[in-house]
Amino acid sequence: MTPDASGWRSSSGYAHVEHLTASDLAWEWLRRNEDYDRDYEAFSKPASDAAAMTDWIRQRWGVRFPCRSEGGTA
């Protein structure tokens, strides 16, 4: 899931950054972090304890995931 960073020096690839909100900019940083990527992969496994992993990710990375509605589907 880690993006290709081979063109990181190209300024045209980052023109959109000027218009990002603080949370958008934080996401741009976080999604490139290999430790976060590993944690998210563990969270995504069907056998994982979703409540425990959600709490772990919230504490370690300061992020929250949208909750599903009680009777609906995702």
C-alpha positions in Angstrom: 0.0 0.0 0.0 3.0 2.2 0.3 3.0 4.7 -2.6 5.8 5.0 -5.2 8.0 7.8 -3.9 10.5 7.7 -6.8 9.4 11.1 -8.1 9.3 12.9 -4.7 11.6 15.7 -6.0 9.1 16.7 -8.7 7.4 19.9 -7.7 4.5 19.3 -10.1 3.6 16.3 -8.0 3.0 18.5 -5.0 1.2 21.5 -6.4 -2.0 20.4 -4.7 -0.3 20.8 -1.2 -0.8 24.6 -1.3 -4.6 24.0 -1.0 -4.6 21.3 1.7 -6.2 21.6 5.1 -4.2 20.7 8.2 -5.8 17.3 8.4 -5.3 16.7 4.7 -1.6 17.5 5.1 -1.3 15.2 8.1 -2.9 12.4 6.0 -0.3 13.0 3.2 2.4 12.5 5.7 0.9 9.6 7.5 0.0 7.5 4.5 3.7 7.5 3.5 4.8 6.2 6.9 5.9 2.6 6.8 5.2 2.0 10.5 1.6 3.3 10.1 1.2 1.2 6.9 2.2 -2.0 8.9 -0.2 -1.1 11.7 -3.1 -0.5 9.3 -2.4 -3.8 7.5 -2.7 -5.6 10.9 -5.9 -3.7 11.6 -7.3 -4.7 8.3 -6.9 -8.5 8.8 -10.2 -10.3 9.4 -8.9 -12.1 12.5 -7.8 -8.9 14.3 -9.6 -7.6 17.3 -11.1 -4.5 15.7 -11.9 -2.7 19.0 -8.3 -3.2 20.3 -6.7 -2.3 17.0 -8.9 0.8 16.7 -7.8 1.9 20.2 -4.2 1.2 19.4 -4.2 3.2 16.2 -6.1 6.0 17.8 -3.5 6.3 20.6 -0.4 5.7 18.5 -1.3 7.8 15.4 -4.0 10.1 16.7 -6.5 9.1 14.0 -10.1 7.9 14.0 -12.0 5.8 11.5 -15.6 6.5 10.6 -18.0 4.1 12.3 -20.5 2.1 10.4 -24.2 2.7 11.1 -25.8 0.1 13.4 -28.1 -1.5 10.9 -26.5 -0.5 7.6 -23.6 -1.7 5.5 -20.3 0.0 4.9 
